[in-house]
Amino acid sequence: MRDLKDLLEPLGDRPMPDRWDSIQRRPVRPLPEPHRSRLGAGVAAGIVAILAIAVIVWLSPLGGTGEQPAATPGGPPPSWLVDQAYQLAYENGDVVPDRTEWVLTDANTIAPAVGLQSGDPNVQEYLVVLHGDFTGYEAKTAVGGTLPTGHVISAVFDADSHVITDWGFSDQPPSVPGLTSFDLPDASQIFVSPQGWTIPVPPGWRALATTVPAPRGPAQGTLITNATAPGSTPSGTEPAVASANFPPAGVAIVISDLPPDGQTQTVVPPIHWSDFSQVANDQGSTAWRVSLEGPRQIFSMEVRLGDNASPQDVAALHDMVAALAFGDQAGTLPSPSGAPGLPTQTSVVDDRFVSDAELDDGAFSVQPAPIDTVPVLTKADAERILLASPLFQGKTAGVVGFGLVTSQVSQHGVPTYQADPAWIAFGWGGVASCPNITAPPSPANLPSSGYVAVALVEGAGGGDVSYQSQSDTCGTVTGPTVGPATHVESVPWTANGQVTGGNLQITFTPPACAGMTTYSLAGSGDPPTLSVDVEAPDTPTSCSSPTSVTDVVQLNDASQTVTTVRHAPTGPVRQAQF
């Protein structure tokens, strides 16, 4: 096995950086040999130019025009030129150059930039100038020779074929009129994660969704690799697995919401190699890990490098790690106001509460959770249960997020909670139907009338709570009311025979501690769907074992006669209208 110091020696003191899938190395394309002599090409181009001018003059009365590359001073370069420049930077060891410039001009003006005496003034070419730290890894040198290095690469691209015709290293920038700066990597070459962090992705590398095994369930993340994913990868998701399958030339990064392991330090980007802890060095590869502190969350970053990784990929890995950043720094986030207010849809950013929210002057409240407090449930799983609560029936607006919940009211066996981590859903809006109202609206101060909340508590041993704020409902003040949280769930049922006279006998088994059961028929086609909806507790308590229920369901109504039905989907049934 190669010594790790030998592998990293080309980087000097530059910073660079366990769970990976099988990946295969993408070969590095060598640069074409530069063409230094252009005399023959210049003579031929001159003859062609003369003939072209004669043809254009001859055709000009007919209104014909010859289309030539047109310079756009101060504008962006063509996309193909950006891609070629990025490939050139990658192949020479710096995917995040300090500065990049371009110009479209004649070959004679460009010639000195690539060490030529002259060029054809009638030929238009593109010049790209890269400023950074470059090494000519693909250069042909004698055995034991030194690879060329420099802080400037000047490269000439043919305007029609888009290939490099001349290029070279230097430590001094060329003096060419019209050079204009552009971003490299540009927006298309930078991966932006749903969590707000960004990282450049070198040419040929890929960014894929991934899952990382964890004791409390798989963590979600992103795999960035120089390899092709296995053909068996389902639905574009790449599970990160054991290092045994890691190829010798592979390079990969996994950034996930895996909770901190307590063994690696937590750092705020920019990251340096000294921030990483080595966690493995076996089976032909080495792995490092670090915990990243983002504006609202802690992330795990794992890097694995094959012993035979190319120097271009090792350098690219270094640049990617150093360039990782959060695009929404904490200073740009909504900050908690001086006084808590009612929840709004802006109370949550990236699935986490970023400002205080309260009902009934603090009887029920939520505060932002520390960034190192990571939820056990994913938002999708929590939302699936929360928004199936019957409390949200008729509510037209709401918000779901992770935060610290405080509930100061204890009723119906539900304890109080104090700043406990939880997923919380608030709901509001809608109109109450009060056909028989006789009393005038209450004059009481009800700051959160009509608001409801449900919390799945992950701290304090877990639990759940539903909260209905003090409200004026049809002229009567009620609440606040606290109880165990429940959700509506569609359960499996079995038909005992055929539909007879619009009736169908079914048998089903409700969940433990289930409450009210309702039957609903959806659709007017052939056939409609029958759903058996049961109100079930989010956290079942000790109660008798569920027993099967047999009942007859009336299917016919004034609008249709039903002769057969299909089974509705099972699972939580969303009650919220937002």
C-alpha positions in Angstrom: 0.0 0.0 0.0 1.3 3.4 -0.9 2.3 5.6 2.0 -0.3 8.3 2.6 2.4 11.0 2.7 3.6 10.0 -0.7 0.1 10.2 -2.1 -0.4 13.7 -0.8 3.1 15.0 -1.3 2.2 16.9 -4.6 -0.2 19.1 -2.6 2.4 20.3 0.0 0.6 22.1 2.8 -2.5 22.6 0.8 -5.7 21.6 2.7 -7.7 18.6 1.4 -9.8 16.3 3.0 -17.6 5.2 6.3 -19.9 4.5 4.1 -19.4 4.1 0.4 -20.9 2.2 -2.5 -18.9 0.6 -5.3 -17.6 3.2 -7.7 -15.4 3.1 -10.8 -12.8 5.7 -11.8 -13.6 8.1 -14.6 -10.5 8.3 -16.8 -8.7 11.6 -17.1 -8.7 12.8 -20.7 -5.2 14.0 -21.7 -4.8 17.4 -23.3 -4.1 17.5 -27.0 -0.5 18.4 -27.9 -0.3 22.1 -28.6 0.6 23.2 -32.1 3.4 25.7 -32.0 4.0 26.2 -35.7 1.3 28.0 -37.6 3.1 29.2 -40.8 1.4 26.7 -43.2 -1.9 27.3 -41.6 -1.5 31.1 -41.9 -0.7 30.9 -45.6 -3.6 28.7 -46.3 -5.9 30.9 -44.2 -4.8 33.9 -46.2 -5.6 32.3 -49.5 -9.0 31.2 -48.2 -9.7 34.7 -46.9 -9.0 36.3 -50.2 -11.3 33.9 -52.0 -14.0 34.4 -49.4 -13.8 38.2 -49.7 -14.2 37.9 -53.5 -17.2 35.7 -53.2 -18.8 38.0 -50.6 -18.3 41.1 -52.9 -19.7 39.2 -55.8 -22.8 38.2 -53.8 -23.3 41.4 -52.0 -25.8 42.8 -54.5 -28.0 39.8 -53.7 -28.0 40.7 -50.1 -25.9 37.7 -49.0 -23.9 37.9 -45.7 -21.1 35.8 -44.3 -21.6 34.8 -40.7 -18.5 35.2 -38.6 -17.9 34.8 -34.8 -18.8 38.2 -33.3 -17.0 39.4 -30.2 -19.2 40.6 -27.3 -17.0 42.8 -25.2 -17.9 42.7 -21.5 -20.4 39.9 -22.1 -20.4 36.3 -20.9 -18.4 33.7 -22.9 -20.2 30.9 -24.8 -21.1 28.0 -22.6 -18.9 25.6 -24.5 -15.9 27.8 -23.7 -16.8 27.8 -20.0 -16.9 24.0 -20.1 -13.6 23.7 -21.9 -12.0 26.1 -19.5 -13.3 24.1 -16.5 -11.9 20.9 -18.1 -8.5 22.6 -18.6 -8.4 23.8 -15.0 -9.3 20.4 -13.7 -6.7 18.6 -15.7 -4.0 20.9 -14.4 -4.9 20.7 -10.8 -7.0 23.7 -9.8 -10.8 23.5 -10.3 -11.4 26.8 -8.5 -9.0 29.3 -10.2 -8.4 32.6 -8.5 -9.5 34.4 -11.7 -10.5 33.5 -15.3 -10.6 35.7 -18.4 -11.6 35.4 -22.0 -11.6 37.3 -25.3 -12.5 36.7 -28.9 -10.0 38.4 -31.1 -7.6 37.8 -34.0 -4.8 35.2 -33.9 -2.1 37.8 -34.3 -3.2 39.7 -31.2 -3.4 36.4 -29.2 0.0 34.9 -30.4 2.3 36.4 -27.7 0.0 35.0 -25.0 1.0 31.5 -26.0 4.6 32.2 -26.9 4.2 32.7 -30.7 5.8 35.5 -32.7 2.7 36.2 -34.8 -0.6 34.9 -36.0 -3.1 35.4 -38.8 -4.9 38.7 -38.3 -7.8 37.4 -40.4 -8.5 34.4 -38.1 -10.7 34.9 -35.1 -9.9 32.8 -32.0 -10.9 32.5 -28.4 -8.2 33.1 -25.7 -8.8 31.9 -22.1 -6.5 32.9 -19.3 -6.6 31.0 -16.0 -5.0 32.4 -12.8 -4.3 29.9 -10.0 -1.9 27.2 -9.0 -1.4 24.7 -11.8 0.6 21.6 -12.5 0.9 20.0 -15.9 0.1 16.4 -14.8 -0.2 15.2 -18.4 3.0 16.8 -19.6 5.6 14.5 -21.2 8.8 14.6 -19.2 11.9 12.6 -19.0 12.1 9.9 -16.4 12.6 11.6 -13.0 11.8 15.0 -14.7 9.8 17.8 -13.0 6.3 18.5 -14.1 5.7 22.0 -15.4 4.0 24.4 -13.0 2.7 28.0 -13.1 0.3 30.5 -11.9 -1.2 31.3 -15.3 -2.5 29.1 -18.1 -3.2 30.7 -21.5 -5.1 28.6 -24.0 -6.3 29.3 -27.5 -9.5 27.7 -28.8 -10.6 27.4 -32.4 -13.8 29.3 -32.9 -15.4 26.6 -35.1 -14.1 23.3 -33.8 -13.9 24.5 -30.2 -10.6 22.5 -29.6 -7.4 23.8 -28.1 -4.9 24.9 -30.7 -2.2 26.4 -28.5 -1.6 26.6 -24.7 1.1 27.1 -22.2 2.1 27.8 -18.6 3.5 31.1 -17.2 3.9 33.0 -14.0 3.1 36.3 -15.7 -0.4 37.1 -17.1 -0.5 38.0 -20.8 -1.3 41.5 -22.0 -4.1 41.1 -24.5 -6.6 43.9 -25.1 -10.3 43.1 -24.3 -9.8 40.3 -21.7 -13.0 40.0 -19.6 -13.4 38.2 -16.4 -15.9 35.4 -15.9 -16.9 32.9 -13.1 -15.2 29.5 -13.0 -16.7 27.3 -11.9 -20.0 28.9 -13.0 -23.4 28.2 -11.6 -23.9 25.1 -13.7 -20.7 23.5 -12.3 -21.6 24.1 -8.6 -23.9 21.7 -6.7 -26.4 23.4 -4.5 -27.9 21.1 -1.8 -31.5 21.3 -0.5 -29.9 22.2 2.9 -28.1 25.3 1.5 -24.5 24.1 1.2 -22.6 24.4 -2.1 -19.6 22.7 -3.6 -18.0 22.7 -7.1 -18.3 19.4 -9.0 -15.4 18.7 -11.3 -15.9 17.7 -15.0 -17.2 14.1 -15.2 -18.0 13.8 -11.5 -21.5 13.3 -10.3 -23.7 14.4 -7.3 -26.2 11.8 -6.2 -28.8 11.4 -3.4 -27.6 8.9 -0.8 -28.6 7.3 2.4 -26.2 6.6 5.3 -26.9 3.8 7.8 -27.4 5.1 11.3 -28.6 3.6 14.6 -31.8 5.7 14.5 -32.6 5.1 10.9 -30.9 6.0 7.6 -29.6 9.6 7.3 -30.2 11.5 4.1 -27.2 13.0 2.2 -25.4 13.6 -1.0 -22.6 11.5 -2.6 -20.2 13.3 -4.9 -17.9 11.0 -6.8 -15.5 10.7 -9.8 -17.1 7.4 -10.7 -20.1 5.8 -12.4 -22.7 4.5 -10.1 -23.5 0.7 -10.2 -26.3 -0.2 -12.6 -28.3 -1.7 -9.7 -28.7 1.7 -8.0 -32.5 2.2 -7.6 -34.3 5.4 -8.5 -31.1 7.4 -8.7 -30.4 6.9 -5.0 -26.9 5.8 -4.2 -26.6 4.0 -0.8 -23.2 4.5 0.8 -21.9 1.2 1.9 -18.7 -0.6 3.0 -15.3 0.4 2.0 -14.5 -3.1 0.7 -15.9 -2.2 -2.7 -14.1 1.1 -3.0 -11.9 1.1 -6.2 -8.2 2.0 -6.0 -8.6 5.1 -8.1 -11.9 6.2 -6.6 -12.6 9.6 -4.9 -15.8 10.3 -3.1 -17.4 12.7 -0.6 -20.6 12.1 1.4 -22.3 15.0 3.2 -25.3 13.9 5.3 -27.4 14.9 8.2 -25.9 12.0 10.2 -25.9 13.1 13.9 -22.4 14.0 15.3 -20.6 10.9 16.6 -18.9 12.8 19.4 -15.4 11.8 18.1 -14.9 14.3 15.4 -14.7 18.1 16.0 -17.3 20.4 14.6 -16.1 23.2 12.4 -17.5 26.1 10.4 -16.5 26.4 6.7 -14.0 27.1 5.2 -12.6 23.7 6.0 -8.9 22.8 6.3 -7.3 19.3 6.2 -6.2 19.7 9.8 -10.0 19.8 10.7 -10.5 16.1 9.6 -10.0 13.0 11.6 -8.8 9.9 9.9 -11.3 7.1 10.5 -10.0 4.3 8.3 -6.9 3.3 6.3 -7.4 -0.2 4.9 -8.4 -2.2 1.8 -6.7 0.2 -0.6 -8.2 3.5 0.5 -8.2 6.0 3.3 -11.2 7.8 4.9 -11.5 11.0 6.9 -14.5 12.6 8.7 -15.4 16.0 10.0 -18.7 17.6 11.4 -19.8 20.8 9.6 -21.7 23.5 11.4 -24.2 25.2 9.1 -26.5 28.1 9.9 -29.2 25.8 11.4 -27.8 22.2 11.4 -24.8 20.0 12.0 -23.7 17.9 9.0 -21.3 14.9 8.7 -18.7 15.1 5.9 -16.9 11.9 5.0 -14.1 11.7 2.4 -12.7 8.5 1.0 -9.6 8.4 -1.3 -8.3 5.4 -3.2 -4.6 4.8 -2.9 -4.2 5.0 -6.7 -6.3 8.1 -7.3 -4.9 10.3 -10.0 -3.2 13.5 -9.0 -5.8 15.5 -10.8 -8.6 13.9 -8.7 -6.6 14.4 -5.5 -6.1 18.1 -6.3 -9.8 18.4 -7.2 -10.8 16.8 -3.9 -8.6 19.4 -2.1 -10.3 22.2 -4.0 -13.8 20.9 -3.4 -13.3 20.6 0.3 -11.8 24.1 0.6 -14.5 25.6 -1.5 -17.5 24.1 0.4 -19.7 26.9 1.8 -23.2 27.6 3.0 -25.0 29.8 0.5 -27.4 31.2 3.2 -25.1 32.3 6.0 -26.7 32.8 9.4 -26.6 36.6 9.1 -29.1 36.4 6.2 -31.6 34.3 8.0 -34.8 35.5 9.6 -33.8 36.3 13.2 -36.0 35.9 16.2 -37.9 39.1 17.0 -37.7 40.8 20.4 -41.2 39.4 21.3 -42.6 36.0 20.3 -45.6 36.2 17.9 -48.2 33.9 16.3 -46.7 31.3 14.0 -46.5 32.2 10.3 -45.2 30.4 7.2 -42.0 32.4 7.5 -41.4 31.0 11.0 -39.8 28.0 9.4 -36.8 28.0 7.0 -35.3 24.7 5.7 -37.7 22.7 7.9 -36.6 24.3 11.2 -38.2 27.1 13.2 -36.0 30.2 13.0 -38.2 32.5 15.2 -40.2 32.1 18.4 -43.9 31.3 18.0 -46.5 31.1 20.7 -50.2 30.6 21.4 -52.2 31.9 24.4 -49.5 34.3 25.6 -46.9 31.5 25.9 -49.1 28.6 27.2 -47.9 26.8 24.1 -44.7 28.0 22.4 -41.9 26.9 20.1 -38.3 28.2 19.9 -35.6 27.5 17.4 -33.5 24.4 18.3 -29.7 24.5 18.5 -28.0 23.6 15.3 -26.6 20.5 16.8 -30.0 19.2 17.8 -30.9 16.8 15.0 -34.4 15.3 14.6 -34.9 11.5 14.8 -37.8 11.4 12.3 -37.4 12.9 8.8 -39.7 15.8 8.0 -41.6 13.6 5.5 -42.4 10.9 8.1 -43.3 13.5 10.8 -45.5 15.5 8.4 -47.3 12.4 7.3 -48.6 11.8 10.8 -49.0 15.5 12.0 -51.1 16.6 9.1 -53.4 13.6 9.4 -54.6 15.0 12.8 -58.4 15.8 12.9 -57.4 19.1 14.5 -56.5 20.4 11.0 -59.9 19.7 9.4 -61.0 23.0 7.9 -57.7 24.8 8.5 -56.6 26.6 5.4 -53.0 27.6 6.4 -50.3 26.2 8.5 -46.6 25.4 8.9 -44.5 22.4 10.0 -41.0 22.5 11.4 -38.5 21.2 13.9 -37.9 23.2 17.1 -38.1 23.2 20.9 -41.7 22.9 22.2 -43.0 24.2 25.5 -46.5 23.3 26.7 -47.5 24.6 30.1 -51.0 23.0 30.2 -51.5 19.5 31.5 -54.8 17.8 30.7 -56.1 14.3 29.9 -53.0 12.6 31.0 -50.7 14.7 28.8 -47.7 16.2 30.8 -46.2 19.6 30.4 -43.1 20.0 28.2 -40.3 22.5 28.6 -38.1 23.2 25.5 -38.1 19.7 24.3 -37.1 18.8 20.7 -40.1 18.1 18.6 -41.7 18.3 15.1 -44.5 20.8 15.4 -47.4 21.6 13.1 -49.5 24.8 13.5 -52.8 25.3 11.7 -55.1 28.3 11.4 -57.7 29.9 9.1 -61.0 28.5 8.0 -64.6 29.5 8.8 -66.7 28.0 11.6 -70.3 27.2 10.8 -72.6 28.6 13.4 -76.2 28.4 12.1 -77.9 28.7 15.5 -75.6 31.4 17.1 -77.5 33.8 19.3 -74.7 35.2 21.5 -72.6 38.1 20.3 -68.8 37.5 19.9 -66.9 37.4 23.1 -65.2 40.6 24.2 -62.3 38.6 25.7 -58.8 39.1 24.4 -58.0 36.0 22.5 -54.7 36.6 20.6 -54.6 33.1 19.0 -58.3 32.3 18.6 -58.7 29.5 16.0 -55.1 28.3 16.1 -54.3 24.6 16.7 -51.0 22.7 17.1 -49.8 19.2 17.2 -46.3 18.1 18.4 -44.4 14.8 18.1 -42.0 15.2 21.0 -38.5 13.5 20.6 -37.1 14.8 23.9 -38.2 14.0 27.5 -38.7 10.4 26.6 -40.9 11.1 23.6 -44.6 11.6 23.5 -47.1 13.8 21.6 -49.5 16.6 22.3 -52.4 18.3 20.6 -53.2 21.9 21.5 -56.3 23.9 20.8 -55.9 27.5 21.7 -58.4 29.5 23.6 -61.0 30.5 21.0 -64.4 32.1 20.5 -66.4 29.4 18.7 -69.9 30.5 17.8 -70.1 32.9 20.7 -68.7 30.6 23.4 -65.1 30.8 24.6 -63.5 27.4 24.9 -60.0 26.1 25.7 -57.2 26.0 25.8 -57.5 22.2 25.4 -54.7 19.7 25.5 -54.9 16.0 24.8 -53.0 13.1 23.2 -52.4 13.6 19.5 -54.3 11.5 17.1 -54.4 11.0 13.4 -56.9 9.6 10.9 -55.7 6.3 9.3 -57.2 4.3 6.5 -57.1 0.6 7.5 -57.4 -2.6 5.4 -60.8 -4.2 5.1 -62.1 -7.4 3.6 -65.4 -7.8 1.8 -67.6 -10.7 3.0 -69.4 -11.4 -0.2 -70.7 -9.2 -3.0 -72.6 -5.8 -2.9 -76.2 -6.6 -2.4 -78.9 -4.0 -2.7 -76.3 -1.3 -2.3 -74.9 -2.8 0.9 -71.6 -4.5 1.5 -70.6 -6.4 4.6 -66.9 -5.9 5.5 -64.5 -6.9 8.3 -61.6 -4.8 9.5 -59.3 -4.6 12.5 -58.8 -1.1 13.9 -55.4 -0.1 15.5 -54.9 -0.4 19.2 -56.7 2.3 21.3 -58.6 3.4 18.1 -61.5 5.9 18.4 -64.2 6.9 15.9 -64.6 5.0 12.6 -66.1 6.5 9.5 -66.7 5.0 6.0 -66.2 7.1 2.9 -66.9 6.4 -0.7 -64.8 8.3 -3.2 -65.3 8.7 -6.9 -68.4 8.2 -9.1 -66.8 6.0 -11.7 -66.8 2.2 -12.0 -66.0 1.3 -9.4 -65.6 3.9 -6.6 -63.2 3.4 -3.7 -64.3 2.5 -0.1 -62.1 3.8 2.7 -62.4 2.8 6.4 -61.0 5.7 8.3 -60.2 5.2 12.0 -58.9 7.9 14.5 -55.8 6.4 16.1 -53.4 7.8 18.7 -50.0 8.9 17.5 -48.5 7.0 20.5 -50.7 4.1 21.6 -51.0 3.7 25.4 -51.8 0.5 27.3 -55.2 -0.7 26.2 -56.8 -4.0 25.2 -55.7 -5.7 22.1 -57.6 -4.7 19.0 -60.4 -7.1 17.8 -61.9 -7.4 14.4 -65.1 -5.6 13.5 -67.8 -6.7 11.1 -70.2 -4.2 9.8 -72.5 -3.4 6.9 -71.7 -0.3 4.8 -74.5 1.5 3.0 -73.0 2.4 -0.4 -75.9 3.8 -2.4 -76.9 7.4 -2.3 -79.1 9.7 -4.2 -76.5 10.2 -6.9 -75.4 6.7 -7.7 -76.2 3.0 -7.4 -73.1 1.0 -6.4 -72.6 -2.6 -7.5 -68.9 -3.0 -6.7 -66.1 -1.1 -4.9 -62.3 -1.0 -4.8 -60.1 -0.8 -1.8 -58.8 2.7 -0.9 -55.1 3.3 -0.1 -54.2 2.6 3.5 -52.2 4.7 5.9 -52.5 8.2 7.4 -55.1 10.4 5.7 -54.1 14.0 5.3 -56.7 16.3 7.0 -55.0 19.6 6.5 -56.0 21.7 3.5 -52.6 23.5 3.3 
